[in-house]
């Protein structure tokens, strides 16, 4: 074993021993609401809508209360079609908090892959945005449900509604009673699932994901001094580790941008200021070609590979590009150390 291997294993062990790995993701949300209630937690760049930590916790509690109004048993699984948005984050944490297991799928998967994933995990419910970029997802949602017979509840996250689906959007989340807002006692034991591009599920312990994010925060020097801008859905494990979890653990504000549009992306960079960018590994060459890695607009990049893919380390064309960290679809840091913050096995 090399010295680098030993250091990597030691770092992993220390991260797993961190006290925060003893909590579930819903407890992290609640803790942030107590520590910094009025600070912006998450924002949707296309609309400019911002949610502070207190409101994020309230929305999670309301989503949890709504879920508990239906015949869903503890430990049942909810298939979540996950766009990069605050609504997805609320739904993901609300599902966990209710003692249910989320199985997230980034948008772009076919009806067949989503349905196969729903059948594989025996999903009891399907929750999805009503539309993305003005395009309705109603046909996709009902196409998946028709091929996954275990699904008995369909929910919509907005914007707008899906005919015949339960409205789980912010307007539908109101008046949760204190009793209904109690987190499931076993929520920290809930596993988080994610579908790969073929619809095959993989499950992860929350403690392991928090540990991976702690390692990323340390390597990428993520802090509250600069916001995170994520182009990657929290429906992927890499996107969850590098986006919402890194923001919660560091105190940084998290901005989502979806659907991706070049002009909207540049406008977001101008409006937000220098950011740490969470982007698909496949987008790095385009960012490099556009000169964004050297422009000063990006303090650092976290490049997220797709689940199940192993790509070579990205090499920017300019030696003075911003620092880059690459992580796998499972949230693990990848590749030998390089540059100011490097790439390291984790």
N, C-alpha and C positions, 0 to 999 in steps of 0.2 A: 504494500500500500504506500502511495506517495505521501509526501507531507501535505500536499494540497487536498488529497483524499481525507487524510486524518483531520485536517482543519475543517473541511466541509462537514464531516460527521459530527465533530465536536460542536460546531455551530448549530447543526440540526438538533442535537440533543439539548443544547441550552435553550433554543427557541421552544422546544416542546415542554421544557420545564418552566417556561414563563407563566406567571399566575393567570394571565388572560386566556391561556388555553384551557382553563378550567370552566370557562363560561361558554354559553351558546351565543349565536349571532344576535338573537333577540335581546339577550342581556347586555350585549355591547351597545345596542341601539338605546336601550333604557338608561344605561350608564352615561352615555354621551348626552342624553337629554337632561340629566341631572347636573352634569358638569358644565355644559355650555349650551343652555336651552335656546338662547337667542342667536347663536352663530349659525350661519347658513351651512346646512349639511349637504344638500344636493340640489342641483339646478338642471333644468332642461334647456340647453343652449338655443334650440330653434325658437322657443317661445319666450325665453327669459324668465320663466317661472322659477321661483326659489322657494325652498322649504327649509326652515330652521330645524334644529335637532328636536325641539319640543313638539313641533308639528309632525315631524317624521315619526316620532314615537306614538303620537296620537293616531296617526293614520294606520300604523301597524296594528295598534290595539283595536281600532274600528274594523279593520279587515279581518282580524282574528275573531271578533265578535260576530261578524257577518257569516264567516265560515261555520261557526258553531251553531248557527241557526239551521243547519242542514244535517242530514243523517250521514255524517262522516265519522268513522270510528278512528280512535287514536292509532297511528302507525299506517293508515291508508295513504296512498300516494296520489299526488296531484301533478298532472302534466302541465307545465307552465311554458307557454310560448313567449320567449323572453327577448324583447327589444331593449336596446340601450336607453333606458328611461327610468325616471324616479318611480313611475307606477309599477314597473317590474320589480324594483327593489322592495317597495312596500309589500307587494304580493309575496315575494320570496320569503321575507322575514315573517310576514303574517302567517304563512303556511307553517313555518317552523314553530312559531310561537303557539300555534294551535295544537301542536303535537302530531302534525301530519308530515309526510316526507315529500318535499318538492323534487320533481324530476324536470329539470330545465332543458329547454331546447332553443338554441339561437334561431332566429328567423332565417329563412333561406332553405330549410330542409323541405323535401317533397312531402306530399300528403302520405305517400307510402311509407317513407322513413319515419314520420311522426306517428303514424298509426301502428307501425311495427314496434316502436318504442312504447307506445301506450299499452299494447298487448303484452309486451315483455314484462312490464312492471305492474300489470293489472291495475292501471290508473283508475281511480274512482271518480276523478273530476278533471276537467280541462279548463284552464284559465288562459286567456289570450287578450292582446289588444284588440279593440274593435276595428282599428284602421292604423296604417302606417303610411305617412306621407300622403294622406288623402285617399289611399287605396284600401277598400274594405277587405277584411280578412274573413268575412262571414262564410264564404264558400269553402275556404281552407279549413276553418274550424269545424264546420259540420261534415266536411269530407273526412276529417280525421275521426270524429266521433262515430261516424257511420261504420268505420272499419275497426273500431276498438270497443267491443260490446260491454266491457267493464265500466265504461264511462257513464255515469248517471247524473252528473251535474256539469253544466257548461257556464262559465263566468266570463264577463267582459270587463276589461280594464279601461275602456275609453281609448281615445276620444270618441264620443258618440256611443252608440249601443249596437248590439247584435240582436236582431229579432229572435226572441225565444230564449235568450241567455240572461242570467242573473247579472245585474249591474253592480260590479265591484269597484267602479270608478269612485273618485273622491266625493262626488255628490251623493253616492249611495252609502257613504261611510259616515254616519252621524248618530249621535245619541247613544253610544255604547255605554252600558251600565258598568259601574265599578266591578261588579261580580263577573260580568262577561269579559272584562279586560284583563283578568288574571291569566298570566302565562301558564302554559302546561308545565307541570313540575318536571317532566322528563324531556323538555324541549332541547336541552343541551346534548341529549343522546340521539336526537334525530339525525339520520344520515341525509346528505344532500346528493341527489343524483343529477346526472347530465347525460344527454344523448350525443353521440358522435354523429358524423355526417351520414352514417348509414342507419341511424336509429338505435344503435346498440347502447345500452345504459351502463354507466360506471358510477359507483357510489363512493362517497368520501365522508370521513368523520369531520365534524366541525372543528375539533381541536387541531387536527392535522392541517386544515385550511388556514386557521388562524396562525398556526406555527409557520406555515409557508409565507403568509403575508408579512409576519414579523421579520422574516429573513429578507424579503423583498424591500420592506421599508428601510432596513438597515443598509442594504447594498445600494439602493437608489437614493438614499438620503432624503426620503420623502418626509415632508414636515408641513406644518400649517403655514409656512412662509410662502408657499406657492400652491395654487390650486392644481388638481388633477383634471384633465380633460380626457374622457374615455370614449373611444369609437367602438369599443368591444362590449358585447352584451354580457351582463352579469349572469346570463343563462349558460355561459361557458365557465368552466372552473377557473381557467386562466384569467378571464375577464372579471370574475368575482374576487379572486385573490388580489389582482392588480388594481381594481377599481374600488368598489364599496368597502372591502375589508381594509385595504391600505389607507383609505380616507378616514375610516373610523379609528384606526389604530394610531394615526399620525395627527389627527385634527385638521387635515386639509379638507377644503371644500371640493366636492366632486361635481363635475359638469358632464352631462351626457349630450351627445350629438347624434340624432337619428331622425330620419334616414340621412346617410352621408351625402353631402353636397359640397363641392369644392368652394363655391362662393360663401356658403354658410360657415364652412370650416375656417376660412380666412377671417371672416367677420367675427367669429367667436374668439380667435386668437387676438384680434385687435381689441375686442371688448374686455376680455378676461385678463390680458397681460401675459407675461411669460408663464408657461405652464409646464408641468410634467405630463407628457402625452402617453396614453395607453392606446396602442394601435395594433391592428393585425400585423403579424410578421410579413405578410404578403404586400403590405403597403409601404414598407420601408424604402424600397427602391424608388418609388414615386416621390416620397418625401425628400429623399436625397437629390433626385433629379430637379425638384422644384426649388432647391436651395434652402429648404426649411431647417435642415439639420445644422446649418451654420448661420442662420439669420438672427439668432438671439431670441426668437419667439418661443423656442423650446429649451427648457432647462435640462431636460433629459427625456429619453424615450424608453418605454417599456414595450417591447415587441412580443406579442402573444401568438404562439403557434396554434394551429388548429389541433384539436384532440386527435391523437393517433398518428400525427405527422412528425417526422424528424427531418428538419431542414438544416442545411449548413449555416453556420454563424454568418450573420450579415456583416459585410465589410463596407463601410461608407467610403465614398470616393475622396473625401477630404480628411486629412489627418486631424483637423480641428473641429470635427463635428461634435455635436453635443454628446454627452455620455449615453450609452445604450445598454440596457439590460434585456436579455431575452429569457422568456419563460415558456415552458411547455403548456400544452392544453390542460395538464393536470395541476398547474400552478407551481411546478418545481422550476427553480432557476437552472439555466442550462449553460453549457460550454465553458472552456477554460477562461481564466481571468484575463481581461483586456481593458485598457483605458482607465480613466479616473475612477469609475465605479465598477467597471469590469463585468465579466460574465463568469459565473462560478457554478460549479456543481452544487446542488443542494438536496 
